[in-house]
Structures are given as structure tokens and as C-alpha cells.
Amino acid sequence: MISGGLGDIGKAIAEAFARQGAAIALCDIKDYSAAVEFVALLTTQCNVKCRYNKVDVTNNDEIDAWLLEVSSNLGTPSIIIPNAATVTVAGVHELTTQQWAREMEVNLNGAFFLAQKATQLMVAKKQKGSVVFIGSWAGHAVHRNMSAYCVSKAGMRMLCKCMALELAPHHILVNEVAPGYVMAGLSGRMFEKDPELTEQSIEKVPIKKIMTTTAVAREVLHLCDPGNEDITGSTILVDGGLSLLS
């Protein structure tokens, strides 16, 4: 189950799992018409079951309905990827009450509700598995004009640790993948429009490159590998060494 499944990172994660034979359940806030082509791609090229639902992760009832449909059609989920996120670029004095609340609702509350409800079902069904939160290096590194995003991702990191401890006896591993600069989402659009910004950003990264969505998906896949029985409550930084300098 992948929230924010029609975003760049969400799609990359979905494709990575589909190529390993996993059934895929995607949700996003876009209408089904926006998902038809991608669902068909995974279904035909990867020969797996794939479903899409329009879901607002800040709405508990919609998450409950999504879980019910997924469990009825694909079985009890074993891998949960809370990925849905939003970001507002604004200084602390420009950020509105609504913008602050929306980022907390989507980035933190939405991630919690999905992980909470999905793992509750997993525990009830005695289904072991994994939760991988898609966080950010902004969860520990201060970013100018992105205070709400930074705070929401920092909260997610502590949520990951708290859930990991409580769910460990049920053989459910909970971890976070925290990307740095990725050619995806808002950052990707900014990089595409501004080559100078791209070059400046590359210079800040010790390994001198902007990550791909494939690199992020690869780490999520690794944490959910059946051979991983010991990693839980951890944050995997996929930031090209940015955190070494910040």
C-alpha cells in the first residue's frame, strides 16, 4: 500500500515492488483517470495485480474504506509506505494558519493514520511485514522557508521510532527512508526550470549528483526484503552525503 502513489517517488516505489511480483495498492487525491495508464503499465508489464483509489489520507473514513477494499481484493497488506506529502515554500511570517495545518495534516497526521490503521489490521491477522515512512533529510537539517515541512518530517521520524518499538513484538518492522535532493516533485520541477540552481545544488552534495527516484525506491525495497529481519526504528539517509555537512 503506497499513499501519494501518483507522485514521482510513489510511482518509482510502486514499479520497483511490482517488478518483484508484489500486488500494488495505490492511493492519491487525483481522480482515477490520472492513474489509468500507470495501473495498466504495472498490470501488463509486471503481470501483477494493481488497484488505485482516490483517497485523502487526512480523512480517517477514506483510509478505512481503502483498507477494506485492499484487504478484500488483494489480501491483508504486508508492506505499508506512507508517502503522501505536500510542501509550502514560505517564511515563518508568511506561512498561513491553513498552510501550516495542511502540511501537518498530510505529512504527519496522514502518515500516522495510514500506518496506525494498516498495522492494526496486520496485528489482528497476525501478518508480519514492514512500514517504511518516506521522510526527508529536512527532518533533521534546517531549511530556510520550509519550516512546516521540516517540522512535519521531524515528527515523522519520532513517530517511526515509537511505532517500531511497539510493533516489534508483532514482527512488523518500521523504518524511514530520508532522501536529500531528488529529481522529483517540487524539487524536480525547480531543477528542470533552473539549470543554475541544479548546478549549485550538485556542488553542495558531496557525491556531486542529484538522486533519482529509482535510488529512493531501491532503499525502500531493501528495507522490505524478506531477508531483513533486524533493521527497525532506523532512518536510512539517501542524501549523497548532504547530512555530513548539515
N, C-alpha and C positions, 0 to 999 in steps of 0.2 A: 504494500500500500504506500503510495507516494503522493503527498499533497504538493500543490504547486507543480503538478505533473506536466503542464504545458509550457513551463519556463525552460530556458536553455539547460540549466543544470538538471532539472527534473526529467527532461527528455533523455539526457545523456545517461542518467542513472537507470531509467526505465529500459533503455536499449541494452545497457550492459547486463542487466539481470535477465532480460528476455533472451539474450544470446546464450545465457547459461541454462535456459529452459524453464525459468520461473514464470508462473502466471502473474500478470500485471494488473493492478487496480490503480487507476489514476484519478485524481480529482483536481479541479481548479475552479475558478469563478467564471470561466468563459463558457459560452454555450457549446452544446455537443458538436455543432458544425465546425468549430475550431479544432476539434480533436479527431474528426473522422479519418483524415489522411494518415495521421500518426498511428492511430489504433490499427488501421488496415496494414500499415507497414510492419508493425510488430507481429500482427497475427499471421500475415502471409510469409514474410521473410524469415521470421524466427520460429514460426509454427508453434506459437503459444497462445493461450487464452489471454485476452486483454479487454478490460472494461474501463469505461470512462463515466464519471458522474460529475455534474456541476454541483460543487459543494463550497460553502463559505465556512472555513474552519473556525470562525468565531461564533458559529451557531451550533450549539450542542445538539439540537434536534436533527440538523442536517448531517452531523457526524454520526449520530446513532443510526440514521437511515442508511447512510453509506456503508457502515459496518455490517448492518443486517443484510444488505444486498450482496456485499462481497462474500460474507460467510455462507450465504445461501447458494451462491453461484460458483464460487471458487474454493470454498472451504475456509477453515479457520486460518486467518493470516499468521504468518510466522516472521515476517520482516516488515517493520514499520519505519518509514522515512518521512518525518515531519520536515518538509522543505519549503512550504509556502512562506513568503516573506514580502515585505514592502519596505521602501526606504524613502525618507524625505530629506532633501538637502536644504537645510536652513539653520541659521544660527539660533542659539538658545533664546534670544529675544524675538526672533521672527517666527519660531515654531508655534503653531496654534494649539489650543487645547485639543481640538479634533484630530490634528495630525499626530500629536503625542499619543493620544488614546488609541488611534487606529494602529499605530506601529506596535504598541504593547498588545493589543487585541490579536493581531495577526501573527506577529513574530514570536511572542511568548505565550499568550493565552491559547492561541490556536494550536501551537505545538504541544502544549501541555494536554489540552483536551483530547487531541488525537492519540497521543501516547498513552494517556491515562485510560481511555475507554478501550483502545485496542488491546492493551496489555491486560486489562481486567478480563476481557474475553479469553485471551490466551491462557491466563491462570485458571479460569473456570474450566477450560477444555484441556488443561494440562499440556498445552502446546509450548514447547520451548522455542526460543528464537532470538531475534535481535531488534533493537531500536537504535537507529542512527540519526541523530539530530544534525541538520545541516546548519552549522553555526558560522562563525567568521573570526578571522584574526582581530576584527574590531571588538570582539568580546573581551579583549584584554589591552588592546592598543588604542589610545585616544585618537579619534578622527575629528578634525575640525568640521563644523556644520553638519554633523551626523549624530548628535547626542542621543536622540531617541533610538536610533538603530544600534548604537554601541551598548546602551543600557539594556535593550531587549536581548541582545546576543550574550551579554554578560549574565543576565538572568537565566537564559537557556543553558549556559554552561553549568551553573549550580544545579539547575533542575536535572540535568543529565546525571550528575553525581548522586543526587538524592534518590532518583529513581533507580540508578544502578545498584545502590545498597539495598533498597527494599525488594527489588526483583531478583537479586542474585540467588536466593534460595529456590526460586521457581525456574532457574536455568534460562532466564531471559537476560541477555547482555545488553547494556545500554551505553552507547558511546557517542562522541561528537566528531564530525569532520569539519575542520575550520579552514576554509580557503582564504588565500590572500587575494592578489589581483587575478581576476579570471576574465577571460574574454566571453562574458555572459551578462545578461540583464542590463541594468543601468550602466555599470562599468563598461561592458562591452560596447554599448551604443556610444558612450563618450569616447572610448578609444577609437572606434571606427570614424567618428566625426572629426577627431582632433589628433592627427599624427604626431604633433609636437608633444601633446600630453602623453601619448603612448610611449614615446622615446624617453620622456622624463621619468615615467613610471618604471620602465625597464631598467633605467640606471639606478633606481632605488632598490631593486631586487638583487640580492647577492648572486643569484644564478643567471641574471640578465635575461629573463624571459617572462612573458605573461602566460599564465597557465591556461590550459584548455579545459573544457567541461569534461572531457574524457579522463583527464588526470584526477579530477574530483570523484567521478564515478568509480574509477578503479579502486580508490581507497575505501569507498563505501562497500564495494563488492568484497574487498579483502576482510573488512570487519565482520561481514555476514557469512563468510566462508564457514562451512560446517567444521572445518579443521580448527577454527578459532574457538577455543573453549575457555580461554583465560583472560582475554582483554575485556575489561568492563570499567565504566566510570572514567574512561580516558578521553582525552582530546587529541586527535591526530591533526597536527598543523600541516596543511598543504599550501605553504605560502612562499616557497622558494627562498626561505631564509629571512623574510621580512622581519619576523619576530626576534631575530638575532640583533636587530638594530633598533627595535622599538619596544 
